[in-house]
């Protein structure tokens, strides 16, 4: 699961850099309908999972949610099919 969390955080960072480029090139207005809030929330979930104790009753549900969210990057060459929910 650690590899999935690292993968997901790396993809979020890539997306954030892409949004920053768009904002710099086209202006902040270009991001009004962006997915930046969703990226921030997904990153927070990934970071929460990293610090969560395995015995925490929420860990299984959060792991499943991260697998579902990572599917949006299934076309990325580093995505692993065993991560599918």
Buried (B, 14 or more C-beta within 10 A) or exposed (E): BEEBBEBBBEBBEEBBEEBEEBBEEEEEEEBEEBEBEEBEEBBEBBEBBEEEEEEEEEBEEBBEBBBEBBEBBEEEEEBEEEBEE
